[in-house]
C-alpha cells in the first residue's frame, strides 16, 4: 500500500540539501552549511552521496583566492525529489479509521 521512499533522500540532511536546491539555480557550500546548520564534514559527506547518486552536480572553483564549491540539482535529482514528495503525500493521505 505504501510506496517505497528513496533511501538517498530519506536522510534528513540530504533531503534538506535537495529541498534547498529545488528552489534555487545553484547554491554554494557555505550557503548550504548555513541553511542546514550542518558541520562542514557531515555536509561534505552528504553532498558526495547526492553527487554519486546523480542527484546533484558539484563544481569546485575559486572566487578570488577563496575556494568555492557550487551545487546544482540535476534533472534526475529533480525527478527523485518530486517522486519522494508524491510518496510522502500518499503516506499523509491515509484515511483514519
Buried (B, 14 or more C-beta within 10 A) or exposed (E): EEEEEBEBBEBEBBBBBBBBBEEEEEBBBEBBBEEBEBEEEEBBEBBEBBBEBEBBBBEEEEEEEEEEBBBBBBEEBBEBBEBBEEBBEEEEEEEEE
